[in-house]
Amino acid sequence: MLVLVVALPFALTHRQDLPLERIYGDAAVSVVSQVLGGNATNPVANDRRALDTGRIAYTGSCAVCHGAKGDGRGVFGPTTYPDATDFTTEAAKSKSDAQLFWIVKNGLGFTAMPAFSGQYKDAEIWAMVAYIRALQRGGASALAIPTPSAARLAAADPTVSRQTRGAAIYFALGCHLCHGPEGDAPGDLSIRGRIETEIVRRGSDSGMPAYGRNIISDADLADLETYLLRFASVPSSPD
């Protein structure tokens, strides 16, 4: 009764480390990821193409918390409890590729770290690990993704029209984190002039996860396409 009445509510509102709590948590994560992750080696560790795939996937799914540079200073990184891991620390560098792979794939309970096994194939997760290693070595250049303005977010209203409903879906799914608010991300992440909504279902080898009907319905996908068609004819930036 004491645990239910006192300890559990305290755990939900707890936002500061107790003595040795961070050390215990880090040790627990290390042990679990080492035991369950095994000792597999990264099959794409030295593959430059995989590094590009990892950069795209990391930018869309990880940078919002862990930061574009892997320093844990993403938009939400310092606001979670525990805060997002700083990959540039010695503790993060000391984890094996297999440990990082297991954590990304399976997530961590009682933290903000989700499991990405449903969004990415194993090869793409290994590519993300390779990119994290590149960030740790200082040998990776972060992608600068445009951020949506307040006006764009305000216009993403699911009650007005198919187009604004599609915009709401676009931002809710986090599509803008990779592709920019209007498909205007740099390089291969730009989707201007090449709207291919079928790729949403199947994903791609370049880091685009597959979104099943349990995540986005056919009706929502059709509305999303209506929004994307707004800038389908706009040429992609040469950057």
N, C-alpha and C positions, 0 to 999 in steps of 0.2 A: 504493500500500500504506500509506503514511504517513497519507493522508487517511482510509482505511478503518479503520485500527487506532487512530489518535489523534484525528483531527478529528471524525469522526462521533460516537463515544462522548462526546466533550467537548461537542458540540452538544446531545446529549440530556440531559446533566446540568447544563448551563450555566444558571444562574439569576440572574446579575448582569451588568449592562451593562459591556462593555469600552469603552475610550475611543472616543467618537464613534459607538458602536453605535446608540444610541437616535436620534441625529440622522440616521444613514444609513437606519435602518428607517423613520422617519417620512417621509423624503424619497422613499424607494422606494414607499411606499404612496400618497403624493400623486401621484407621476408616473404610476403604473399606473392608479389610479382616475381620474385626469384624462384620460389617453389613451383608456382603454376605456369610461369613463363618459360621455364626450361632454359636450355643453353643454345637455342637455335641462333645461327648467324644470319645477318641481313643479306638476302640473296641479291639485292639491288644496291648495295652499299657504294659501289664504284660506278654506277650507271648514271651518266649525265642526264639522259632522258628521264630517268626515274626521279632525279632531283627536281626537274621542272614540274613533273606531276606532283611531287610532294609539296612544292612551293605553292602551287595552286590550291591543293586540298588544305594545306595549313592556313593559307590566307583566308579561305572561306570558313573554316570550321574551328580553328584554334586561335588565330590572332586576336579575336575579339576579347579573349581572356588573357592569353599568354603574351600578347603583344607582337607586333610585326617583327621585332628583333629577338623575340623569345625571352624577354626580360621580365615577363609577368606583369607588364604595365599596359595591358590592353584596356579597352573601355570598361569592362566588367571585372578585370583581374583583381584589382585591389578591393573590390566591394564584396566579394564572396568570402565565406568562411568555411574552411581555411582559404586564404587568398591563392590565386593562381600560381603555379610553380614557375619560378624563375629558372629557365633552362641553362642560364649561364653560370649558375652556382656549381661548386665542386660536387655537392650532393647529387645534383641532376646529372652531371657529367659522369659520375661514377657508376650510374646504373647501366646495365648492359643493353644492347639493342633489343634483346629478347624481352627484357623487363619493360622497356618503353613500348614495345609492340603490344604486350599483354595489357598494359594500362590503357593505351589508346583504344584497343579493341573492346575491352571489357568494362572500362570505366572504374570508378571508385565509389563505393557506397558512403553515404553521410558526407559527401563533398559535392562540389559543383561539377566534377569531372564526369561527363556522360560516356556511355559506350557507343562506339562508332561502328560496331560490327554489322549493323543493319544498313549503314549508309555507304561503307567502303569495302571493297574486296581486300583480301589479305595483301595482295601485291601493292595496292595503293597505300595501305597502312605502313608497310615496310618503306615505301617511298616517303611518307611523312616522317618516319624515324630518320631516314637518311637526310632529309632537309633539316630536321632538328639538330643533327650532328653538324651540319654545315653552319647553322647559326651559332653553335657553340664554338666552332673554330673561327668564327668571324669571316667565313668565306662565302656568305650568301647575301645577296642584295634583296631587301624587302620590296614588295610591290606596294605602291601607293594607290589605294583604291579610293575614288571619290566618295564622299559621304552625302547622304540625302539632305536636302534643305528642309526647314520646317514647313515650307509651302508644299513640297512634294509629299511629305508625310501627311499633312492635313488633307491633301487631295485624295489620299488612299482611303476612300470611304466605301465600305461594302454595301451601303444602302442607296447609292445614287445611280450607278449604271454598271454595265458589264466591265467597262474599261476601268473605272475606279475600283470596282471589286477585284479585278485582276491586279491592280496596283497594290491593294491591301494584301492579297495573297503573296505577291512578289516580295514585299517587305517582311511579312510574317514568316515566310519560309527562309528568310535570310539570303535570298538570291543576290541582293545588292552588296553583300559582304564580299562576294567574288567578282560580280559583273558590274558593280556600280549602280547608282539609282536609276539610270536610264540606259543601261548596257554600255556605259562609257568607260569601262575599266581599261587599263593599258594592255597592249599586246594581245596575246591569244585569249585573254579573259574578256575582251570586248565581244559583245554579241550584236553589235550594230551591223545591219546589212546581212545578217545570216541567222535569222530566227528559225530554230529547229526545235520545236517543242517535243518532238518524239524522243529527243535525247534525255528529256526529263525522266522518262520511263526506263530507258535502258542504261543510262549513265554512259561514261566514256572512259577510255584508257588514259585520258589526260588529267584525271582527277575529279571529274564530274560524277558525283554519287547518283545512284538510281533512286528515284522516288516512286514507290509503289502506290497503289490505290488506297492503302491504309494511311498514307501521309497526305496525298492530294488526289481527290476524286476526279473523274473524267470531266464533270461539270466545272470544277474549279480550274482544271487544266485548260479548258476552253476559254474561261474568263481570263486566265493568265496570258494566253496567247493574244487575246484582244488588247491587253495592255502592251505586250511586247511589240505588236504591230505598229504602235505609235512611232517607234524609232527604227523599225526594220529597214526603212529606205535611207537612213542616215549612214553615211560611210564611216567605217571604223577609223579611229585615230591611227596614224602611222607609228605612234609610240608603242 
